[in-house]
């Protein structure tokens, strides 16, 4: 782990308990995010990507959620033992989040401008004229045309791409040092996806903020991120730089993800899917969670959970095959 990291998470676990059933959504993940970098978290639906960041942002209801970690720190500040009042001042100001479904995240009965300006009313002592000026500037900054007029429009009057831009404006209002983007291009067409990702990249370069990008799109990761973590069944299977993980994938799951995507040089050839399905998180298989779908699994894979080992500088893999070689 990097002791100088902006954000550091060690052994984060999230469970949802109901009756006699316990869903283990996140199973002891650890990672760090450095200042100014984009860290991507990739995996299939249900792998724990969003839940892990929702736990970080204290957005999970407790109970039924049970959250444990050895350490969650931001700029050296312990988030685990932070009071609600301390967290209220930090969230939105230093750490912000862009949610996956902008239409669901925005309140339909308030104008977009009012919702963005609420951030200033809560965290900054500004008069109404200054708040409106800053809100208009934010809308312009994220590429919304005629911000003076759109200020008083409601979410349903915005297109999907415009709503996502409004969500980004709300998130960056206080110039956060860390922005979490949870699948920010979901349900948008390809052209708008590229615009949104370009906007996030430009904002990162302009402000120097760090970005955690949650996605299942490896193409977006390759173009945008500096480092990536590959998640499966609540665990991180492989993590490292984009060059290491995507250019030299080591875990069978990472290789499976890369092989299952359409590739121009393999035009006309059938896709190579990862056979099988992700496990029920209430009944995760013993040993490596991926072993039922892995063509290379052997006895140890079925019995013992692999620990993460460093296969090259900064490139970590949780796989018994690596330890066997």
KOLDOLO-34698 format. One record per residue (C-alpha): x, y, z; chain; residue number from 1; residue in three letters. Coordinates in steps of 0.05 Angstrom, whole numbers, plus 32768, in hexadecimal, padded with zeros to 4 digits. Layout:
c1: X&c2: Y&c3: Z&unit: A&pos: NUM&code: ALA
...
//
This chain:
c1: 8000&c2: 8000&c3: 8000&unit: A&pos: 1&code: UNK
c1: 8015&c2: 8047&c3: 7FF3&unit: A&pos: 2&code: UNK
c1: 801B&c2: 806D&c3: 8034&unit: A&pos: 3&code: UNK
c1: 8017&c2: 80AF&c3: 800E&unit: A&pos: 4&code: UNK
c1: 7FD6&c2: 809E&c3: 7FEB&unit: A&pos: 5&code: UNK
c1: 7F9B&c2: 80CE&c3: 7FEA&unit: A&pos: 6&code: UNK
c1: 7F6B&c2: 8095&c3: 7FFA&unit: A&pos: 7&code: UNK
c1: 7F7F&c2: 8053&c3: 801A&unit: A&pos: 8&code: UNK
c1: 7F51&c2: 8018&c3: 8026&unit: A&pos: 9&code: UNK
c1: 7F67&c2: 7FD9&c3: 804A&unit: A&pos: 10&code: UNK
c1: 7F3E&c2: 7F99&c3: 8051&unit: A&pos: 11&code: UNK
c1: 7EFA&c2: 7FB7&c3: 8044&unit: A&pos: 12&code: UNK
c1: 7EC0&c2: 7F87&c3: 804F&unit: A&pos: 13&code: UNK
c1: 7E76&c2: 7F94&c3: 8043&unit: A&pos: 14&code: UNK
c1: 7E3F&c2: 7F63&c3: 8055&unit: A&pos: 15&code: UNK
c1: 7DF4&c2: 7F67&c3: 8052&unit: A&pos: 16&code: UNK
c1: 7DD2&c2: 7F3D&c3: 8087&unit: A&pos: 17&code: UNK
c1: 7D89&c2: 7F29&c3: 8084&unit: A&pos: 18&code: UNK
c1: 7D6D&c2: 7EF1&c3: 80AE&unit: A&pos: 19&code: UNK
c1: 7D9A&c2: 7EB5&c3: 80A7&unit: A&pos: 20&code: UNK
c1: 7DB9&c2: 7ECD&c3: 8066&unit: A&pos: 21&code: UNK
c1: 7DF9&c2: 7EF6&c3: 805F&unit: A&pos: 22&code: UNK
c1: 7E0C&c2: 7F14&c3: 801C&unit: A&pos: 23&code: UNK
c1: 7E56&c2: 7F22&c3: 801A&unit: A&pos: 24&code: UNK
c1: 7E58&c2: 7F5B&c3: 7FE7&unit: A&pos: 25&code: UNK
c1: 7EA0&c2: 7F70&c3: 7FF4&unit: A&pos: 26&code: UNK
c1: 7ED3&c2: 7F3F&c3: 8010&unit: A&pos: 27&code: UNK
c1: 7F11&c2: 7F61&c3: 8029&unit: A&pos: 28&code: UNK
c1: 7F28&c2: 7F90&c3: 7FF1&unit: A&pos: 29&code: UNK
c1: 7F64&c2: 7FBE&c3: 7FF7&unit: A&pos: 30&code: UNK
c1: 7F7B&c2: 7FF6&c3: 7FC9&unit: A&pos: 31&code: UNK
c1: 7F96&c2: 803C&c3: 7FC9&unit: A&pos: 32&code: UNK
c1: 7F8A&c2: 8079&c3: 7F9D&unit: A&pos: 33&code: UNK
c1: 7FC1&c2: 80AC&c3: 7F91&unit: A&pos: 34&code: UNK
c1: 7FB8&c2: 80F6&c3: 7F86&unit: A&pos: 35&code: UNK
c1: 7FA6&c2: 8109&c3: 7F3F&unit: A&pos: 36&code: UNK
c1: 7F9D&c2: 80C2&c3: 7F25&unit: A&pos: 37&code: UNK
c1: 7F62&c2: 809C&c3: 7F08&unit: A&pos: 38&code: UNK
c1: 7F57&c2: 8059&c3: 7F2A&unit: A&pos: 39&code: UNK
c1: 7F25&c2: 802B&c3: 7F08&unit: A&pos: 40&code: UNK
c1: 7EFE&c2: 7FF3&c3: 7F29&unit: A&pos: 41&code: UNK
c1: 7EE6&c2: 7FC0&c3: 7EF5&unit: A&pos: 42&code: UNK
c1: 7EBA&c2: 7F82&c3: 7EFA&unit: A&pos: 43&code: UNK
c1: 7E79&c2: 7F61&c3: 7EE8&unit: A&pos: 44&code: UNK
c1: 7E37&c2: 7F78&c3: 7F06&unit: A&pos: 45&code: UNK
c1: 7E34&c2: 7F61&c3: 7F4F&unit: A&pos: 46&code: UNK
c1: 7E7F&c2: 7F5F&c3: 7F58&unit: A&pos: 47&code: UNK
c1: 7E7D&c2: 7F93&c3: 7F90&unit: A&pos: 48&code: UNK
c1: 7E96&c2: 7FD0&c3: 7F6B&unit: A&pos: 49&code: UNK
c1: 7E5F&c2: 8000&c3: 7F7E&unit: A&pos: 50&code: UNK
c1: 7E53&c2: 7FE4&c3: 7FC4&unit: A&pos: 51&code: UNK
c1: 7E9C&c2: 7FEF&c3: 7FD6&unit: A&pos: 52&code: UNK
c1: 7E99&c2: 8039&c3: 7FC4&unit: A&pos: 53&code: UNK
c1: 7E54&c2: 8041&c3: 7FE4&unit: A&pos: 54&code: UNK
c1: 7E72&c2: 8027&c3: 8024&unit: A&pos: 55&code: UNK
c1: 7EAB&c2: 8059&c3: 801D&unit: A&pos: 56&code: UNK
c1: 7E78&c2: 8092&c3: 8014&unit: A&pos: 57&code: UNK
c1: 7E4E&c2: 8079&c3: 8050&unit: A&pos: 58&code: UNK
c1: 7E11&c2: 8071&c3: 8023&unit: A&pos: 59&code: UNK
c1: 7DFF&c2: 802A&c3: 8038&unit: A&pos: 60&code: UNK
c1: 7DC8&c2: 8021&c3: 806C&unit: A&pos: 61&code: UNK
c1: 7DE3&c2: 8002&c3: 80AC&unit: A&pos: 62&code: UNK
c1: 7DC2&c2: 7FD1&c3: 80B8&unit: A&pos: 63&code: UNK
c1: 7DB9&c2: 7FA7&c3: 808D&unit: A&pos: 64&code: UNK
c1: 7DFF&c2: 7FB8&c3: 8075&unit: A&pos: 65&code: UNK
c1: 7E3A&c2: 7FA6&c3: 80A2&unit: A&pos: 66&code: UNK
c1: 7E7A&c2: 7FCA&c3: 808F&unit: A&pos: 67&code: UNK
c1: 7EBF&c2: 7FB8&c3: 80AA&unit: A&pos: 68&code: UNK
c1: 7F05&c2: 7FCD&c3: 8096&unit: A&pos: 69&code: UNK
c1: 7F4B&c2: 7FCF&c3: 80B2&unit: A&pos: 70&code: UNK
c1: 7F54&c2: 8015&c3: 8097&unit: A&pos: 71&code: UNK
c1: 7F2F&c2: 8048&c3: 806C&unit: A&pos: 72&code: UNK
c1: 7F56&c2: 8089&c3: 806B&unit: A&pos: 73&code: UNK
c1: 7F54&c2: 80C9&c3: 8041&unit: A&pos: 74&code: UNK
c1: 7F91&c2: 80F6&c3: 8044&unit: A&pos: 75&code: UNK
c1: 7FA3&c2: 80D2&c3: 8084&unit: A&pos: 76&code: UNK
c1: 7F5F&c2: 80DF&c3: 80A4&unit: A&pos: 77&code: UNK
c1: 7F3C&c2: 80A1&c3: 80C0&unit: A&pos: 78&code: UNK
c1: 7EF8&c2: 809C&c3: 809E&unit: A&pos: 79&code: UNK
c1: 7EE3&c2: 8060&c3: 80C7&unit: A&pos: 80&code: UNK
c1: 7EDF&c2: 8085&c3: 8109&unit: A&pos: 81&code: UNK
c1: 7ECA&c2: 80C8&c3: 80EE&unit: A&pos: 82&code: UNK
c1: 7E8B&c2: 80E6&c3: 810D&unit: A&pos: 83&code: UNK
c1: 7E4E&c2: 80F4&c3: 80E2&unit: A&pos: 84&code: UNK
c1: 7E5A&c2: 813E&c3: 80E8&unit: A&pos: 85&code: UNK
c1: 7EA3&c2: 8137&c3: 80D3&unit: A&pos: 86&code: UNK
c1: 7E8E&c2: 810C&c3: 8098&unit: A&pos: 87&code: UNK
c1: 7E59&c2: 813E&c3: 8083&unit: A&pos: 88&code: UNK
c1: 7E8E&c2: 8173&c3: 807B&unit: A&pos: 89&code: UNK
c1: 7EBC&c2: 8145&c3: 8054&unit: A&pos: 90&code: UNK
c1: 7E8A&c2: 8125&c3: 8025&unit: A&pos: 91&code: UNK
c1: 7E7B&c2: 8151&c3: 7FE9&unit: A&pos: 92&code: UNK
c1: 7EB3&c2: 8180&c3: 7FFC&unit: A&pos: 93&code: UNK
c1: 7EF0&c2: 8152&c3: 7FF6&unit: A&pos: 94&code: UNK
c1: 7ECF&c2: 8111&c3: 7FDD&unit: A&pos: 95&code: UNK
c1: 7E95&c2: 8110&c3: 7FAC&unit: A&pos: 96&code: UNK
c1: 7E6F&c2: 80DC&c3: 7F83&unit: A&pos: 97&code: UNK
c1: 7E4D&c2: 80DA&c3: 7F40&unit: A&pos: 98&code: UNK
c1: 7E16&c2: 80A5&c3: 7F41&unit: A&pos: 99&code: UNK
c1: 7E05&c2: 8074&c3: 7F0A&unit: A&pos: 100&code: UNK
c1: 7DBD&c2: 8088&c3: 7EFF&unit: A&pos: 101&code: UNK
c1: 7DB9&c2: 80D4&c3: 7EFB&unit: A&pos: 102&code: UNK
c1: 7D6D&c2: 80D5&c3: 7EF4&unit: A&pos: 103&code: UNK
c1: 7D65&c2: 80AD&c3: 7F34&unit: A&pos: 104&code: UNK
c1: 7D9A&c2: 80D6&c3: 7F59&unit: A&pos: 105&code: UNK
c1: 7D7D&c2: 811A&c3: 7F48&unit: A&pos: 106&code: UNK
c1: 7D3E&c2: 8130&c3: 7F6D&unit: A&pos: 107&code: UNK
c1: 7D05&c2: 8138&c3: 7F3A&unit: A&pos: 108&code: UNK
c1: 7CE1&c2: 8170&c3: 7F61&unit: A&pos: 109&code: UNK
c1: 7D1C&c2: 81A0&c3: 7F64&unit: A&pos: 110&code: UNK
c1: 7D3E&c2: 81C4&c3: 7F2B&unit: A&pos: 111&code: UNK
c1: 7D83&c2: 81AD&c3: 7F16&unit: A&pos: 112&code: UNK
c1: 7DA0&c2: 81F0&c3: 7F29&unit: A&pos: 113&code: UNK
c1: 7D82&c2: 81EE&c3: 7F6F&unit: A&pos: 114&code: UNK
c1: 7D9F&c2: 81A8&c3: 7F7A&unit: A&pos: 115&code: UNK
c1: 7DE5&c2: 81BD&c3: 7F64&unit: A&pos: 116&code: UNK
c1: 7DE2&c2: 81FD&c3: 7F8D&unit: A&pos: 117&code: UNK
c1: 7DCE&c2: 81D6&c3: 7FCC&unit: A&pos: 118&code: UNK
c1: 7E17&c2: 81C1&c3: 7FD2&unit: A&pos: 119&code: UNK
c1: 7E2B&c2: 820A&c3: 7FDA&unit: A&pos: 120&code: UNK
c1: 7DF3&c2: 8218&c3: 800C&unit: A&pos: 121&code: UNK
c1: 7E0A&c2: 81DF&c3: 8038&unit: A&pos: 122&code: UNK
c1: 7E55&c2: 81E5&c3: 8034&unit: A&pos: 123&code: UNK
c1: 7E63&c2: 822E&c3: 8022&unit: A&pos: 124&code: UNK
c1: 7E4B&c2: 8270&c3: 8041&unit: A&pos: 125&code: UNK
c1: 7E38&c2: 8294&c3: 8000&unit: A&pos: 126&code: UNK
c1: 7E00&c2: 82C4&c3: 7FEE&unit: A&pos: 127&code: UNK
c1: 7DCB&c2: 82B0&c3: 7FBC&unit: A&pos: 128&code: UNK
c1: 7DEA&c2: 82D7&c3: 7F82&unit: A&pos: 129&code: UNK
c1: 7E2E&c2: 82B6&c3: 7F8B&unit: A&pos: 130&code: UNK
c1: 7E0E&c2: 8271&c3: 7F90&unit: A&pos: 131&code: UNK
c1: 7DE7&c2: 827C&c3: 7F4F&unit: A&pos: 132&code: UNK
c1: 7E26&c2: 8295&c3: 7F2C&unit: A&pos: 133&code: UNK
c1: 7E4E&c2: 8259&c3: 7F42&unit: A&pos: 134&code: UNK
c1: 7E17&c2: 8229&c3: 7F2E&unit: A&pos: 135&code: UNK
c1: 7E12&c2: 8247&c3: 7EE8&unit: A&pos: 136&code: UNK
c1: 7E5E&c2: 8243&c3: 7EE2&unit: A&pos: 137&code: UNK
c1: 7E5C&c2: 81FA&c3: 7EF5&unit: A&pos: 138&code: UNK
c1: 7E27&c2: 81E9&c3: 7EC1&unit: A&pos: 139&code: UNK
c1: 7E50&c2: 820D&c3: 7E8D&unit: A&pos: 140&code: UNK
c1: 7E8F&c2: 81E9&c3: 7EA4&unit: A&pos: 141&code: UNK
c1: 7E70&c2: 81A4&c3: 7E98&unit: A&pos: 142&code: UNK
c1: 7E57&c2: 81B8&c3: 7E53&unit: A&pos: 143&code: UNK
c1: 7E0D&c2: 81C7&c3: 7E5D&unit: A&pos: 144&code: UNK
c1: 7DF8&c2: 81FC&c3: 7E2A&unit: A&pos: 145&code: UNK
c1: 7DD3&c2: 823B&c3: 7E3F&unit: A&pos: 146&code: UNK
c1: 7DDE&c2: 822E&c3: 7E8A&unit: A&pos: 147&code: UNK
c1: 7DB8&c2: 826D&c3: 7E9D&unit: A&pos: 148&code: UNK
c1: 7D78&c2: 824E&c3: 7E81&unit: A&pos: 149&code: UNK
c1: 7D85&c2: 8205&c3: 7E93&unit: A&pos: 150&code: UNK
c1: 7D91&c2: 8219&c3: 7EDB&unit: A&pos: 151&code: UNK
c1: 7D47&c2: 8217&c3: 7EEA&unit: A&pos: 152&code: UNK
c1: 7D36&c2: 81D9&c3: 7EC2&unit: A&pos: 153&code: UNK
c1: 7D23&c2: 8198&c3: 7EE5&unit: A&pos: 154&code: UNK
c1: 7D47&c2: 8155&c3: 7EDC&unit: A&pos: 155&code: UNK
c1: 7D12&c2: 8139&c3: 7EAC&unit: A&pos: 156&code: UNK
c1: 7D20&c2: 8174&c3: 7E7D&unit: A&pos: 157&code: UNK
c1: 7D69&c2: 815E&c3: 7E75&unit: A&pos: 158&code: UNK
c1: 7D81&c2: 8127&c3: 7E47&unit: A&pos: 159&code: UNK
c1: 7DA6&c2: 80EB&c3: 7E65&unit: A&pos: 160&code: UNK
c1: 7DEA&c2: 8109&c3: 7E54&unit: A&pos: 161&code: UNK
c1: 7DD6&c2: 814D&c3: 7E6F&unit: A&pos: 162&code: UNK
c1: 7DBE&c2: 812E&c3: 7EB0&unit: A&pos: 163&code: UNK
c1: 7E01&c2: 810B&c3: 7EB8&unit: A&pos: 164&code: UNK
c1: 7E25&c2: 814D&c3: 7EAC&unit: A&pos: 165&code: UNK
c1: 7DF9&c2: 816E&c3: 7EE1&unit: A&pos: 166&code: UNK
c1: 7E0C&c2: 8136&c3: 7F12&unit: A&pos: 167&code: UNK
c1: 7E55&c2: 8142&c3: 7F03&unit: A&pos: 168&code: UNK
c1: 7E4B&c2: 818D&c3: 7F0E&unit: A&pos: 169&code: UNK
c1: 7E2C&c2: 817E&c3: 7F52&unit: A&pos: 170&code: UNK
c1: 7E65&c2: 8150&c3: 7F64&unit: A&pos: 171&code: UNK
c1: 7E9D&c2: 8181&c3: 7F51&unit: A&pos: 172&code: UNK
c1: 7E7C&c2: 81BF&c3: 7F6E&unit: A&pos: 173&code: UNK
c1: 7EAB&c2: 81C2&c3: 7FAA&unit: A&pos: 174&code: UNK
c1: 7EE9&c2: 81AB&c3: 7F83&unit: A&pos: 175&code: UNK
c1: 7EF0&c2: 8167&c3: 7FA5&unit: A&pos: 176&code: UNK
c1: 7F33&c2: 8145&c3: 7FA9&unit: A&pos: 177&code: UNK
c1: 7F14&c2: 8101&c3: 7F9B&unit: A&pos: 178&code: UNK
c1: 7EDA&c2: 80F4&c3: 7F6B&unit: A&pos: 179&code: UNK
c1: 7EB8&c2: 80AF&c3: 7F67&unit: A&pos: 180&code: UNK
c1: 7E95&c2: 80A3&c3: 7F24&unit: A&pos: 181&code: UNK
c1: 7E67&c2: 8066&c3: 7F27&unit: A&pos: 182&code: UNK
c1: 7E5D&c2: 804F&c3: 7EDF&unit: A&pos: 183&code: UNK
c1: 7E51&c2: 8097&c3: 7EC8&unit: A&pos: 184&code: UNK
c1: 7E43&c2: 8083&c3: 7E80&unit: A&pos: 185&code: UNK
c1: 7E0E&c2: 804D&c3: 7E8C&unit: A&pos: 186&code: UNK
c1: 7DD2&c2: 8051&c3: 7E5C&unit: A&pos: 187&code: UNK
c1: 7DF2&c2: 8088&c3: 7E33&unit: A&pos: 188&code: UNK
c1: 7E01&c2: 8081&c3: 7DE9&unit: A&pos: 189&code: UNK
c1: 7E48&c2: 8079&c3: 7DD2&unit: A&pos: 190&code: UNK
c1: 7E53&c2: 80C2&c3: 7DBE&unit: A&pos: 191&code: UNK
c1: 7E39&c2: 80DC&c3: 7E00&unit: A&pos: 192&code: UNK
c1: 7E62&c2: 80A8&c3: 7E26&unit: A&pos: 193&code: UNK
c1: 7EA1&c2: 80C3&c3: 7E05&unit: A&pos: 194&code: UNK
c1: 7E8E&c2: 810B&c3: 7E17&unit: A&pos: 195&code: UNK
c1: 7E81&c2: 80FA&c3: 7E60&unit: A&pos: 196&code: UNK
c1: 7EC3&c2: 80D4&c3: 7E67&unit: A&pos: 197&code: UNK
c1: 7EE7&c2: 810D&c3: 7E44&unit: A&pos: 198&code: UNK
c1: 7EC7&c2: 813E&c3: 7E74&unit: A&pos: 199&code: UNK
c1: 7EDE&c2: 8115&c3: 7EB1&unit: A&pos: 200&code: UNK
c1: 7F24&c2: 8110&c3: 7E95&unit: A&pos: 201&code: UNK
c1: 7F28&c2: 815B&c3: 7E87&unit: A&pos: 202&code: UNK
c1: 7F0E&c2: 816B&c3: 7ECE&unit: A&pos: 203&code: UNK
c1: 7F43&c2: 813D&c3: 7EEC&unit: A&pos: 204&code: UNK
c1: 7F7A&c2: 815E&c3: 7EC3&unit: A&pos: 205&code: UNK
c1: 7F60&c2: 81A3&c3: 7ED3&unit: A&pos: 206&code: UNK
c1: 7F57&c2: 819B&c3: 7F1E&unit: A&pos: 207&code: UNK
c1: 7F89&c2: 8165&c3: 7F2F&unit: A&pos: 208&code: UNK
c1: 7F53&c2: 813C&c3: 7F53&unit: A&pos: 209&code: UNK
c1: 7F55&c2: 80F1&c3: 7F59&unit: A&pos: 210&code: UNK
c1: 7F20&c2: 80C6&c3: 7F37&unit: A&pos: 211&code: UNK
c1: 7F05&c2: 8082&c3: 7F49&unit: A&pos: 212&code: UNK
c1: 7EE2&c2: 8068&c3: 7F0B&unit: A&pos: 213&code: UNK
c1: 7EB2&c2: 802D&c3: 7F14&unit: A&pos: 214&code: UNK
c1: 7EA2&c2: 800C&c3: 7ED2&unit: A&pos: 215&code: UNK
c1: 7E9C&c2: 7FCB&c3: 7EAC&unit: A&pos: 216&code: UNK
c1: 7EB7&c2: 7FEA&c3: 7E6C&unit: A&pos: 217&code: UNK
c1: 7EFF&c2: 7FD6&c3: 7E62&unit: A&pos: 218&code: UNK
c1: 7F05&c2: 8004&c3: 7E26&unit: A&pos: 219&code: UNK
c1: 7EF5&c2: 8041&c3: 7E52&unit: A&pos: 220&code: UNK
c1: 7F27&c2: 8028&c3: 7E86&unit: A&pos: 221&code: UNK
c1: 7F5F&c2: 8020&c3: 7E52&unit: A&pos: 222&code: UNK
c1: 7F54&c2: 8068&c3: 7E3A&unit: A&pos: 223&code: UNK
c1: 7F48&c2: 808A&c3: 7E7C&unit: A&pos: 224&code: UNK
c1: 7F67&c2: 8067&c3: 7EB9&unit: A&pos: 225&code: UNK
c1: 7FAE&c2: 8065&c3: 7ED5&unit: A&pos: 226&code: UNK
c1: 7FA3&c2: 8026&c3: 7F00&unit: A&pos: 227&code: UNK
c1: 7F6C&c2: 7FF2&c3: 7F03&unit: A&pos: 228&code: UNK
c1: 7F50&c2: 7FBF&c3: 7F34&unit: A&pos: 229&code: UNK
c1: 7F2B&c2: 7F82&c3: 7F18&unit: A&pos: 230&code: UNK
c1: 7EF4&c2: 7F6C&c3: 7F48&unit: A&pos: 231&code: UNK
c1: 7ECE&c2: 7F2A&c3: 7F4B&unit: A&pos: 232&code: UNK
c1: 7E9D&c2: 7F12&c3: 7F81&unit: A&pos: 233&code: UNK
c1: 7EB1&c2: 7F49&c3: 7FB1&unit: A&pos: 234&code: UNK
c1: 7EFC&c2: 7F3E&c3: 7FAA&unit: A&pos: 235&code: UNK
c1: 7F34&c2: 7F61&c3: 7F83&unit: A&pos: 236&code: UNK
c1: 7F52&c2: 7F2D&c3: 7F54&unit: A&pos: 237&code: UNK
c1: 7F87&c2: 7F58&c3: 7F33&unit: A&pos: 238&code: UNK
c1: 7F9F&c2: 7FA0&c3: 7F39&unit: A&pos: 239&code: UNK
c1: 7FD5&c2: 7FCA&c3: 7F1B&unit: A&pos: 240&code: UNK
c1: 7FE3&c2: 7FFC&c3: 7EE4&unit: A&pos: 241&code: UNK
c1: 7FBB&c2: 7FFA&c3: 7EA4&unit: A&pos: 242&code: UNK
c1: 7FF9&c2: 7FE2&c3: 7E7F&unit: A&pos: 243&code: UNK
c1: 8003&c2: 7FA8&c3: 7EB0&unit: A&pos: 244&code: UNK
c1: 7FBB&c2: 7F91&c3: 7EB9&unit: A&pos: 245&code: UNK
c1: 7F9F&c2: 7F9C&c3: 7E72&unit: A&pos: 246&code: UNK
c1: 7FE1&c2: 7F92&c3: 7E4D&unit: A&pos: 247&code: UNK
c1: 7FF9&c2: 7F57&c3: 7E76&unit: A&pos: 248&code: UNK
c1: 7FBB&c2: 7F38&c3: 7E98&unit: A&pos: 249&code: UNK
c1: 7FCF&c2: 7F02&c3: 7EC9&unit: A&pos: 250&code: UNK
c1: 7F8F&c2: 7EEC&c3: 7EEC&unit: A&pos: 251&code: UNK
c1: 7F63&c2: 7EBC&c3: 7EC4&unit: A&pos: 252&code: UNK
c1: 7F27&c2: 7EE9&c3: 7ED2&unit: A&pos: 253&code: UNK
c1: 7F4A&c2: 7F27&c3: 7EB6&unit: A&pos: 254&code: UNK
c1: 7F5E&c2: 7F00&c3: 7E78&unit: A&pos: 255&code: UNK
c1: 7F16&c2: 7EE7&c3: 7E71&unit: A&pos: 256&code: UNK
c1: 7EFA&c2: 7F2E&c3: 7E74&unit: A&pos: 257&code: UNK
c1: 7F2B&c2: 7F46&c3: 7E3F&unit: A&pos: 258&code: UNK
c1: 7F1D&c2: 7F0A&c3: 7E11&unit: A&pos: 259&code: UNK
c1: 7ED2&c2: 7F12&c3: 7E16&unit: A&pos: 260&code: UNK
c1: 7ED0&c2: 7F58&c3: 7DFA&unit: A&pos: 261&code: UNK
c1: 7EC9&c2: 7F67&c3: 7DAF&unit: A&pos: 262&code: UNK
c1: 7F0C&c2: 7F76&c3: 7D8F&unit: A&pos: 263&code: UNK
c1: 7F18&c2: 7F94&c3: 7D4A&unit: A&pos: 264&code: UNK
c1: 7F51&c2: 7F65&c3: 7D38&unit: A&pos: 265&code: UNK
c1: 7F24&c2: 7F29&c3: 7D46&unit: A&pos: 266&code: UNK
c1: 7EEB&c2: 7F40&c3: 7D1A&unit: A&pos: 267&code: UNK
c1: 7EC0&c2: 7F05&c3: 7D05&unit: A&pos: 268&code: UNK
c1: 7ED9&c2: 7ED8&c3: 7D3C&unit: A&pos: 269&code: UNK
c1: 7EA9&c2: 7EC1&c3: 7D73&unit: A&pos: 270&code: UNK
c1: 7EB0&c2: 7EE3&c3: 7DB7&unit: A&pos: 271&code: UNK
c1: 7ECF&c2: 7EBA&c3: 7DEF&unit: A&pos: 272&code: UNK
c1: 7EA0&c2: 7EC2&c3: 7E2B&unit: A&pos: 273&code: UNK
c1: 7EB0&c2: 7EB0&c3: 7E72&unit: A&pos: 274&code: UNK
c1: 7E84&c2: 7E73&c3: 7E7B&unit: A&pos: 275&code: UNK
c1: 7E59&c2: 7E6C&c3: 7EB9&unit: A&pos: 276&code: UNK
c1: 7E3B&c2: 7EA3&c3: 7EE5&unit: A&pos: 277&code: UNK
c1: 7E53&c2: 7ECD&c3: 7F1F&unit: A&pos: 278&code: UNK
c1: 7E46&c2: 7EAB&c3: 7F63&unit: A&pos: 279&code: UNK
c1: 7E0E&c2: 7EBC&c3: 7F93&unit: A&pos: 280&code: UNK
c1: 7E31&c2: 7EEA&c3: 7FC5&unit: A&pos: 281&code: UNK
c1: 7E0C&c2: 7EC8&c3: 7FFD&unit: A&pos: 282&code: UNK
c1: 7E2D&c2: 7E86&c3: 7FEA&unit: A&pos: 283&code: UNK
c1: 7E72&c2: 7E97&c3: 7FCE&unit: A&pos: 284&code: UNK
c1: 7E99&c2: 7E57&c3: 7FBD&unit: A&pos: 285&code: UNK
c1: 7ED1&c2: 7E41&c3: 7FEA&unit: A&pos: 286&code: UNK
c1: 7F16&c2: 7E52&c3: 7FD2&unit: A&pos: 287&code: UNK
c1: 7F1E&c2: 7E81&c3: 7F97&unit: A&pos: 288&code: UNK
c1: 7ED9&c2: 7E9D&c3: 7F86&unit: A&pos: 289&code: UNK
c1: 7EE9&c2: 7E97&c3: 7F3C&unit: A&pos: 290&code: UNK
c1: 7EFD&c2: 7E4E&c3: 7F3C&unit: A&pos: 291&code: UNK
c1: 7EBA&c2: 7E32&c3: 7F23&unit: A&pos: 292&code: UNK
c1: 7EC3&c2: 7E5B&c3: 7EE3&unit: A&pos: 293&code: UNK
c1: 7F0E&c2: 7E55&c3: 7EDC&unit: A&pos: 294&code: UNK
c1: 7F2A&c2: 7E23&c3: 7EA9&unit: A&pos: 295&code: UNK
c1: 7F6D&c2: 7E21&c3: 7ECE&unit: A&pos: 296&code: UNK
c1: 7F52&c2: 7E13&c3: 7F15&unit: A&pos: 297&code: UNK
c1: 7F72&c2: 7DDB&c3: 7F3D&unit: A&pos: 298&code: UNK
c1: 7F68&c2: 7DBE&c3: 7F82&unit: A&pos: 299&code: UNK
c1: 7F86&c2: 7DF8&c3: 7FA9&unit: A&pos: 300&code: UNK
c1: 7F59&c2: 7E29&c3: 7F85&unit: A&pos: 301&code: UNK
c1: 7F1C&c2: 7E04&c3: 7F9F&unit: A&pos: 302&code: UNK
c1: 7F35&c2: 7E02&c3: 7FE7&unit: A&pos: 303&code: UNK
c1: 7F5B&c2: 7E42&c3: 7FF8&unit: A&pos: 304&code: UNK
c1: 7F4D&c2: 7E8B&c3: 7FEB&unit: A&pos: 305&code: UNK
c1: 7F8A&c2: 7EA8&c3: 7FC7&unit: A&pos: 306&code: UNK
c1: 7FB1&c2: 7EE2&c3: 7FE4&unit: A&pos: 307&code: UNK
c1: 7FC7&c2: 7F1C&c3: 7FB9&unit: A&pos: 308&code: UNK
c1: 8010&c2: 7F17&c3: 7FA3&unit: A&pos: 309&code: UNK
c1: 803A&c2: 7F4A&c3: 7F7E&unit: A&pos: 310&code: UNK
c1: 804D&c2: 7F2C&c3: 7F3A&unit: A&pos: 311&code: UNK
c1: 8072&c2: 7F6C&c3: 7F24&unit: A&pos: 312&code: UNK
c1: 807B&c2: 7FB1&c3: 7F41&unit: A&pos: 313&code: UNK
c1: 8036&c2: 7FCA&c3: 7F55&unit: A&pos: 314&code: UNK
c1: 8012&c2: 7F91&c3: 7F31&unit: A&pos: 315&code: UNK
c1: 7FEC&c2: 7F64&c3: 7F62&unit: A&pos: 316&code: UNK
c1: 7FC6&c2: 7F24&c3: 7F52&unit: A&pos: 317&code: UNK
c1: 7F9C&c2: 7EF6&c3: 7F7F&unit: A&pos: 318&code: UNK
c1: 7FA4&c2: 7EB3&c3: 7F5D&unit: A&pos: 319&code: UNK
c1: 7FC1&c2: 7E70&c3: 7F72&unit: A&pos: 320&code: UNK
c1: 7FDB&c2: 7E65&c3: 7F2B&unit: A&pos: 321&code: UNK
c1: 800B&c2: 7E9F&c3: 7F34&unit: A&pos: 322&code: UNK
c1: 8025&c2: 7E83&c3: 7F75&unit: A&pos: 323&code: UNK
c1: 802C&c2: 7E3E&c3: 7F55&unit: A&pos: 324&code: UNK
c1: 8058&c2: 7E57&c3: 7F1C&unit: A&pos: 325&code: UNK
//
